[in-house]
Amino acid sequence: MEKTYSIINITDLTNIDFSQVYETNQNTIIKSIDESKFVIKYITEPSFITNKTVTPVQTLTHSEVLELLATSAWNQLTP
């Protein structure tokens, strides 16, 4: 099964149940350069998204998240 990637506002970090996603805690997430957003990945949509406790800014496929992470908003090495 393919993983789904969701971009979440950092203000929702405390609402993430890490037992439902591949990241193990807030120290293992990928953050945007300005630290306003972060990425989570999962196969089954987590209940915190289903019940709308957390609303993703964007939901992406693997190839789409790779494109996003290569941008200057997410990668300091990108000009």
N, C-alpha and C positions, 0 to 999 in steps of 0.2 A: 504494500500500500504506500501511496505517496504521502509525504508530510505536507501539511499546510503551515504557512508562516503568517503570523499576524503582527502588525505594527501597532503598538499600544502606547498611549501617552504615559509618561513617567508618573503622573499623578495617580495612575491606577496600579502602580507597582504593589502596593500593600493588599490589593484585591486578588492577586494572582495566587492560585493554589498550585504550588510547584509539583505536587504529586500527580497533576493532570497534564503536565507538559514535559518536554525533554530536558529543559533547563532544571537544575536542581535547587537553585536559590538565587537571590538577587545579585550574587557575585558572579554568576555564570551567564548572565544575559549579555547580549550585544546592544550597546547604546549608541544613539546617534552622537555625532561630535558635540553638539550643544547639550546633550544629555536630556533632551525633552521627550524622546521616544525610545522604545526598545523593541526587540524582536523576541517572539516566542514561537516554538514549533510544536506541532502535535499531529496525530493521525485522527483521533476522535475529538470532535469539538468539545472543549472543556465546558463544564457546567457554568462557570463564571461568565462565559460568553453567551451560552444558550439562554441563561436567565437574565441576561443584560446587566449584570453587575459591572461588567467591563465591555465597552464597545470599541472594537478595533478601529483604528484610523484607516487601515488598509489590510486586506487579506491577499496573500500572494502565493504563487507556486514556487517551487525551488528555483527555476530559472529566473523568475521575476525578482525574487529576493536577492539573488546573486547580482543582478543588474543594479538594484537599489543600493546594495552594500558597496558597490564600486563607485558610487557617486561621492562628491565632495562633502555632502551632508553626513555621510557615514564613514568615510575613509580619509584620514589625514594625508595619505600619500597621493590622492587624486587631485590634480591641479584644478 
